[in-house]
Structure formats: structure tokens, C-alpha cells
């Protein structure tokens, strides 16, 4: 089981949230599809690892490290690493183990593992060294802004930066909206239409693909 220990906003414009969590025992869970990438520091016994986790194109089973602590940072759409763009991270994880006392190697440089308190400083250093960058076009298009560019050019930008197409991001985000509606008490049929699905079967197929559950299972999760 994973216990949420809290989330805080960031002072940095390209960071969505910083969170803490821990596991009690081990086991597994269904990892939901997501359109954003993140960095996660995992502490387990005497081991510490920083993981780069890319967007996930569909729900999939994932192991839970036994009795571990997690510190994560979720980046906003359009944020990416020029040396490791989104298309190389989709459905992938890259694990960076400690190479010294509380340090690890990233792109040929030595870094200290960040903490909950100094995560903004850590990401700020990565940005100043241009190891983390931001593509404003991707962020703008997802907010509905139009550009005088061909659809092919925009799709290339999306695939390079996020690893996903514009349509794929829309589909995952629509599923996320539907889950939020269902969890807030909105009836299934109302959630179907409010989230923009054609019918309940369309909603069910989407949630199975991106969340590994049916609408009824999301409303009444297993205890």
C-alpha cells in the first residue's frame, strides 16, 4: 500500500507539484496512464535512487517497493530534458543509483539527491544548466491557442517534447476528468457526457485502457 504524505506547489513556473509518499509493506498496484513525466527519489533501507519516469500511454501493473519513502516532482506539459526528450521516456523508467555519499550522476555531472525542502533549488539548477527546458508551443496548444504552423509540424513538436501525440494527450486527460467526476459523486451517465464521451460503453473502454478499471470499480474501489 502507498500512503500519500502530502503535496505542495512549486515556485518554479514549469513544475506542477512536489509530493511525498511512503509504502507500507510491498505488493503491486495499477499505474494509471499519465501525460506528464516526473522525477522520483526512492529511499529503501540503505539504498537511494533517482528515477526519471516518462508519460504512460495506458494503465499497467507496477510493483510497490517494500517499506520505502518517495519524493517526487511532476513537470507541467511542455517541460522536457533536451538530452532525454519525451519520446525516449514514454512507458519507460531510468534509474540513477547513488555513486557516492548522497550523490548521483546525471548527464556526466555529479548531483546531490534533492530533499522535499530544496527540490525547487535542485530543479532551478537543472534549468540554469539547460538540462531541463520548456516548449511553450506545446503548453499553448494544449490550452487551445492556435499557431500558424502545419499540423505535421505541431505533431512533431509534441512527439519530441512529450513522446505522445496531441490526440493521445487529449484522450488520457479526458479519462482523468471522467475519473474526477465519478470520484466526486457524479452519476456515470452524467460523467459520460460531461467528459465528452459518446456513450457509456465509450467511457468504460477508455477507463479500462487508461485506469485499468470500469466506472463502477472507480466509484466503489476495493477495500
Secondary structure, 3 states (H helix, E strand, C coil): CEEEEEEECCCCCCEEEEEEEEECCCCEEEECCECCCEEEEEEECCEEEEEEECCECCCEEEECCCCCEEEEEEECCCEEECCECHHHCCCCEEEEECCECCEEEECCEEEECCCCCCHHHHHHHHHHCCCCEECHHHHHHHCCCCCCCCHHHHHHHHHHHHCCCHHHHHHHHHHHHHHHHHHCCCCHHHHHHHCCCCCHHHHHHHHHHHHCCCHHHHHCCCC
